[in-house]
Amino acid sequence: MVDLNLRKSWHAAFHRLRPDAVVVLGDMMDNGRSLMSNSEYKTYHERYRDIFKTYKCSVPTYYLPGNHDVGLGAAASFSLEADSRYTSHFGPRNHYVSVGNHTLVFIDATALAEEDVLRAGRGHSFDNWPAVRHGPIEFVKRIAESHSGGSIVLFTHIPLARPQDASCGPLRERGTIRQGFGFGYQNTLMDGATVFLLDRLKPSLILSGDDHDYCDYQHTIPSTNTSVREVTVKSFSIAMGVRRPGFQLLSLISTVPLQDSLNQVPVLSSTRYTVLLAQPDWHIFASLFSIVYSFVGYPASLQHIVAHATNLECKTRSLRSSN
């Protein structure tokens, strides 16, 4: 039942919107971090690919590692091959791409959370910490030093830290996002890692996943005292405890036109526009399918952001990327 719903929802969203790019915010496979043979992982991965097809469209797709993909912390049930399997099937854990005068930065938040614990435990600041080679802290410092202009949009699986009682806005179904830890998960990054990302990258927008429900929160960048919006994207899956799964639509404009050239067309105050697209309330329809599909297993916890511009045709984009 869950696979069928995911496949139909994805097909409808993809063919209706015809995105220029797709970003998956992690947890593609619920047990990707678990002990299994290579053949079992291959079958698991093929199941994911079969659901989220891009058909004959050459649409670039960018992935972030989630704690269910590569693990967070140490556990006997986590595979030592989780990292290599992830990179061989989904790509680099830290990377960026330049598109529409924006730099999209994809950070490995699970590794950042782990390295942040090591850094703090040894009493180092981020400035004097000997960063792990090819790790997220080294990656962020390199991006900050080389970035020459344009807005940065930050993508992270784990949401950034915020006060415990911070509101997520009216579109959230229940509760809020609070700091917390458990077996293989961390609800938010710690305060130090959050300030590090905000101050070094100074993003214009942050998009996160992991929580399954929607959240809209304004951070303050300490070094500039400016605000930046973080949107935590809903899960795409009906099996993740939200009544109305969804995804986020992001539009990027390379330049904002001058007011005088637009007549009666309003000028956006930002070159980024993002809006939540929710699926129907699943609880209304669940009883229609529960008997027939009650034995189908649950897939991954999936959060999707569809980034689109204006052309609705299938085409190949020439995007400059690096890891």
C-alpha positions in Angstrom: 0.0 0.0 0.0 2.8 2.5 0.9 4.8 1.8 -2.2 1.8 2.1 -4.4 0.9 5.5 -2.8 4.4 6.8 -3.1 4.6 5.7 -6.8 1.3 7.3 -7.7 2.0 10.5 -5.7 5.5 10.9 -7.3 4.1 10.3 -10.8 1.5 12.9 -10.3 3.8 15.5 -8.9 6.6 14.9 -11.3 4.5 15.0 -14.5 2.4 17.9 -13.3 5.3 20.1 -12.3 8.1 19.0 -14.7 10.9 20.1 -12.3 14.3 21.2 -13.6 15.9 19.5 -10.6 15.0 17.3 -7.6 16.6 17.3 -4.2 16.1 14.4 -1.8 16.8 15.4 1.8 17.9 12.0 3.0 16.5 8.7 4.5 15.9 7.3 1.0 16.0 3.8 2.5 14.7 3.2 6.0 17.3 0.4 6.7 20.1 1.5 4.4 22.5 1.6 7.4 21.6 -1.9 8.5 23.6 -5.1 8.1 22.8 -6.8 4.9 24.5 -8.5 1.9 25.4 -6.5 -1.2 22.7 -8.3 -3.2 20.1 -7.3 -0.5 21.2 -3.7 -0.7 21.0 -3.8 -4.5 17.5 -5.0 -4.4 16.6 -2.4 -1.7 18.1 0.3 -3.9 16.3 -0.9 -7.0 13.0 -0.7 -5.1 13.6 3.0 -4.4 14.6 3.8 -8.0 11.5 2.0 -9.3 9.2 4.2 -7.2 10.9 7.5 -7.9 11.5 7.3 -11.7 12.3 10.3 -13.8 11.1 8.4 -16.8 12.6 9.8 -20.1 13.4 13.2 -18.6 17.0 14.1 -18.0 16.4 15.7 -14.6 19.4 16.1 -12.2 18.7 14.7 -8.8 20.8 15.6 -5.7 20.8 13.5 -2.5 21.8 14.1 1.1 22.7 11.3 3.5 20.2 10.7 6.3 20.7 8.8 9.5 18.7 5.9 8.1 21.1 5.8 5.1 24.5 5.9 6.8 23.8 5.8 10.5 24.5 8.2 13.3 26.8 7.1 16.1 28.0 3.5 16.6 25.9 0.4 16.8 26.5 -3.3 16.2 23.5 -3.3 13.8 25.0 -0.6 11.6 26.9 -1.9 8.6 30.5 -0.9 8.1 29.7 -0.7 4.4 26.9 1.9 4.8 29.1 4.8 3.8 30.6 3.2 0.7 27.2 1.8 -0.4 25.7 5.3 0.0 28.4 7.0 -2.1 28.4 4.3 -4.8 24.5 4.5 -5.2 23.7 8.1 -4.4 26.9 10.2 -4.8 29.1 12.3 -2.5 28.1 13.1 1.1 29.1 16.7 0.8 28.7 18.6 -2.4 27.5 21.8 -4.1 26.0 22.9 -7.4 25.7 26.4 -9.0 22.5 27.2 -10.7 20.5 30.4 -11.4 23.1 32.7 -9.7 22.7 30.6 -6.5 25.0 28.1 -4.9 23.1 25.0 -3.5 25.2 23.5 -0.7 24.4 20.0 0.4 25.9 19.2 3.8 26.3 15.8 5.4 24.5 16.6 8.7 25.0 13.2 10.2 28.8 13.4 9.9 28.7 17.0 11.1 26.8 15.9 14.3 29.4 13.2 14.9 32.4 15.5 14.3 30.9 18.2 16.4 30.8 15.8 19.4 34.6 15.0 18.8 35.4 18.7 18.5 33.6 19.8 21.7 34.9 16.8 23.6 38.5 17.8 22.9 37.9 21.4 23.8 38.5 22.9 20.3 36.7 25.8 18.7 35.7 25.5 15.1 38.6 27.8 14.1 41.3 25.7 15.6 39.8 22.3 15.1 41.9 20.0 12.9 38.9 19.1 10.7 38.4 15.5 9.5 39.7 15.1 6.0 36.9 15.3 3.4 34.5 15.8 6.3 31.7 18.4 6.6 33.6 20.9 8.6 36.5 21.0 6.1 33.9 21.2 3.3 32.1 24.1 4.8 35.3 26.0 5.5 36.4 25.5 1.9 33.0 26.7 0.5 33.1 29.8 2.8 36.6 30.7 1.6 36.0 30.2 -2.1 32.5 31.6 -2.4 32.7 34.7 -4.5 29.1 35.9 -4.7 25.4 35.1 -5.2 23.1 33.5 -2.6 23.7 30.3 -0.8 20.8 27.9 -0.3 21.8 25.3 2.4 20.3 21.8 2.4 20.7 19.6 5.5 19.0 16.4 6.6 19.0 17.4 10.3 17.3 20.7 11.2 19.4 23.4 12.8 19.1 24.2 16.6 16.5 26.5 17.9 14.9 27.3 21.3 12.9 24.4 22.8 9.6 26.3 22.6 10.1 27.7 19.1 7.0 27.7 17.0 6.9 25.9 13.7 4.1 28.0 12.3 0.5 27.2 11.4 1.2 24.6 8.7 2.7 22.1 11.1 0.3 19.3 12.1 1.3 19.0 15.8 4.1 19.9 18.3 7.4 21.4 17.4 11.0 20.4 16.8 13.0 20.0 20.1 16.6 19.0 20.7 16.8 15.3 21.5 18.9 12.2 21.0 18.3 8.5 20.7 19.5 5.3 19.0 20.8 6.4 15.6 19.2 9.8 15.5 19.5 13.4 16.6 16.6 15.8 16.3 18.6 19.0 15.7 22.2 20.0 15.3 23.8 21.4 18.4 24.1 25.1 19.0 27.8 25.3 18.1 27.4 23.5 14.8 24.3 25.7 14.0 26.3 28.9 14.6 29.2 27.5 12.5 27.0 26.9 9.5 25.1 30.2 9.8 28.2 32.4 10.3 30.5 30.6 7.7 27.9 30.2 4.9 25.5 33.0 5.6 22.8 31.2 3.7 19.8 33.0 2.2 17.5 30.0 2.8 17.8 26.7 4.6 15.9 23.5 3.8 15.9 20.5 6.1 14.3 17.1 6.5 14.3 14.2 9.0 11.4 15.5 11.2 8.6 14.3 8.9 6.4 17.2 9.7 6.5 20.8 8.4 8.3 23.6 10.2 9.0 27.2 9.3 11.5 29.0 11.6 13.6 32.2 11.4 17.2 32.0 12.5 19.5 34.9 13.3 23.0 34.9 11.8 25.1 36.1 14.7 27.9 37.8 12.8 25.5 40.0 10.7 22.4 40.0 12.9 20.3 39.2 9.9 17.5 36.6 9.7 17.4 33.5 7.5 14.4 31.2 7.0 14.6 27.5 7.6 11.9 25.3 6.2 11.7 21.7 7.4 10.0 19.7 4.6 7.2 17.2 5.2 7.7 13.5 4.6 6.5 12.3 1.2 5.4 9.0 2.7 2.1 8.1 4.3 3.9 5.8 6.8 5.7 8.6 8.7 3.0 9.8 11.1 1.6 12.8 9.2 -1.9 13.0 8.0 -1.0 15.0 4.9 2.4 14.1 3.4 3.9 16.7 1.1 7.0 18.2 -0.5 8.4 21.6 -1.1 8.5 23.6 -4.4 11.4 26.0 -4.7 11.8 28.6 -7.5 15.1 30.3 -8.1 15.4 33.6 -10.1 18.9 34.5 -11.2 18.2 38.3 -11.0 15.4 40.4 -9.6 14.1 42.8 -12.3 14.0 46.5 -11.7 10.6 47.8 -10.5 10.4 50.3 -13.4 10.5 47.4 -16.0 7.6 45.5 -14.6 4.5 47.7 -14.9 1.9 46.1 -12.6 3.8 42.9 -11.9 5.0 42.8 -8.2 8.7 42.4 -7.5 9.5 39.6 -5.1 11.7 40.9 -2.2 13.8 37.7 -2.6 15.2 35.7 -5.5 13.9 32.5 -3.8 10.3 31.4 -3.4 9.3 28.3 -1.7 5.8 26.8 -1.0 4.5 23.7 0.6 2.5 21.3 -1.6 0.5 18.8 0.6 -1.1 15.6 -0.5 -4.7 14.7 0.6 -5.4 13.7 4.1 -4.4 10.0 4.0 -6.6 9.0 7.0 -9.7 9.6 4.9 -8.7 7.1 2.2 -6.7 4.5 4.2 -9.6 2.2 4.9 -10.2 1.7 1.2 -6.8 0.0 0.8 -5.9 -1.5 4.2 -7.2 -4.9 3.5 -5.8 -5.5 0.1 -2.3 -4.1 0.8 -1.9 -4.8 4.5 1.1 -7.1 4.0 3.3 -4.7 2.0 6.4 -3.5 3.9 7.1 0.1 4.7 9.7 1.9 2.6 12.0 4.8 3.5 11.2 8.0 5.3 11.4 10.4 2.3 11.5 14.1 2.1 11.5 15.6 -1.4 12.1 19.1 -2.5 11.3 19.8 -6.2 13.3 22.8 -7.4 11.9 24.2 -10.6 12.2 27.3 -12.9 9.8 28.1 -15.8 10.5 25.6 -18.6 8.1 22.6 -18.4 9.8 20.5 -21.0 12.1 17.6 -20.3 15.7 18.7 -20.9 19.3 18.3 -19.8 20.6 21.0 -17.6 24.3 22.1 -17.7 24.9 22.6 -14.0 28.4 23.2 -12.6 28.9 21.1 -9.5 31.7 20.0 -7.2 32.3 18.0 -4.1 
